[in-house]
């Protein structure tokens, strides 16, 4: 149902924009991780290692909700994982609170 409250519409657009930024930032972080692997022969152990490549990476390691993206380096069986826990900052959730990771972006 459409809302007649313009404030609600602005809030929804702001949230949609933040989710879009999350997706772009995760893809960019993944490029940085892949470049680190290509240049150094190993994956970074943390996102902070990307800061040594460029100070600009510091801005990319914080999601639009103000929290750091999480990063799990690859294990022998699985690749790395980069993501955010969404608006609520808690694992799981739906809508604005849904987790977004490099793996969910593949689907």
C-alpha positions as CSV (number, residue, x, y, z in Angstrom):
1,X,0.0,0.0,0.0
2,X,1.4,3.4,-0.9
3,X,2.0,5.9,1.9
4,X,0.8,9.5,1.8
5,X,3.5,10.4,4.3
6,X,6.3,12.1,2.4
7,X,8.7,11.5,5.3
8,X,8.2,7.8,5.0
9,X,8.9,7.9,1.2
10,X,12.2,9.8,1.9
11,X,13.1,7.3,4.5
12,X,12.5,4.4,2.1
13,X,14.6,6.1,-0.6
14,X,17.4,6.8,1.9
15,X,17.4,3.1,3.0
16,X,17.3,1.9,-0.6
17,X,20.3,4.2,-1.4
18,X,22.2,2.8,1.6
19,X,21.6,-0.8,0.5
20,X,22.8,0.1,-3.0
21,X,26.0,1.7,-1.5
22,X,26.5,-1.4,0.6
23,X,26.5,-3.6,-2.6
24,X,28.9,-1.3,-4.4
25,X,31.3,-1.1,-1.5
26,X,31.3,-4.9,-1.0
27,X,32.1,-5.3,-4.7
28,X,34.9,-2.7,-4.4
29,X,36.3,-4.4,-1.3
30,X,36.4,-7.7,-3.1
31,X,38.4,-6.1,-5.9
32,X,40.8,-4.8,-3.4
33,X,41.1,-8.3,-1.8
34,X,41.7,-9.9,-5.2
35,X,44.3,-7.3,-6.1
36,X,46.1,-7.9,-2.8
37,X,46.2,-11.6,-3.6
38,X,47.5,-10.9,-7.1
39,X,50.2,-8.5,-5.9
40,X,51.3,-10.3,-2.7
41,X,50.5,-14.0,-3.4
42,X,48.2,-14.2,-0.3
43,X,44.9,-12.9,0.8
44,X,44.8,-10.2,3.4
45,X,44.3,-11.4,6.9
46,X,42.0,-8.4,7.7
47,X,40.5,-5.5,5.8
48,X,42.9,-3.2,7.6
49,X,45.7,-4.6,5.4
50,X,44.0,-2.8,2.5
51,X,44.6,0.5,4.2
52,X,48.3,0.0,3.4
53,X,47.5,0.0,-0.3
54,X,45.6,3.3,-0.1
55,X,44.3,5.5,2.7
56,X,41.0,5.8,0.7
57,X,40.3,2.2,1.7
58,X,39.5,3.4,5.2
59,X,36.3,5.0,4.0
60,X,35.3,1.8,2.2
61,X,35.6,-0.5,5.2
62,X,32.7,1.3,7.0
63,X,29.1,0.4,5.8
64,X,26.5,3.1,5.3
65,X,25.1,2.4,8.7
66,X,28.4,3.4,10.3
67,X,29.7,-0.1,11.2
68,X,32.8,-1.9,9.8
69,X,32.2,-4.6,7.1
70,X,33.2,-8.0,8.3
71,X,35.8,-10.1,6.5
72,X,36.6,-13.7,6.9
73,X,39.7,-14.8,5.0
74,X,39.4,-17.9,2.9
75,X,39.7,-21.4,4.4
76,X,40.9,-24.4,2.5
77,X,37.4,-25.3,1.6
78,X,35.8,-21.9,1.0
79,X,36.6,-18.5,-0.4
80,X,36.6,-15.3,1.6
81,X,33.5,-13.6,2.9
82,X,32.9,-9.9,3.0
83,X,29.7,-8.4,4.2
84,X,27.5,-6.3,6.5
85,X,24.7,-7.2,8.9
86,X,22.4,-4.5,7.5
87,X,20.7,-1.7,9.3
88,X,20.2,-3.5,12.6
89,X,23.8,-4.7,12.8
90,X,22.7,-8.2,13.8
91,X,23.2,-11.5,11.9
92,X,20.2,-12.5,9.9
93,X,17.2,-10.3,9.3
94,X,15.0,-9.3,6.4
95,X,14.5,-6.2,4.3
96,X,16.8,-3.4,5.5
97,X,18.1,-5.6,8.3
98,X,19.2,-8.4,5.9
99,X,22.8,-9.4,5.7
100,X,24.5,-8.6,2.4
101,X,27.7,-10.4,1.5
102,X,29.8,-11.0,-1.6
103,X,28.1,-14.5,-1.8
104,X,24.6,-13.1,-1.6
105,X,25.4,-10.7,-4.4
106,X,26.1,-13.7,-6.7
107,X,22.5,-14.8,-6.4
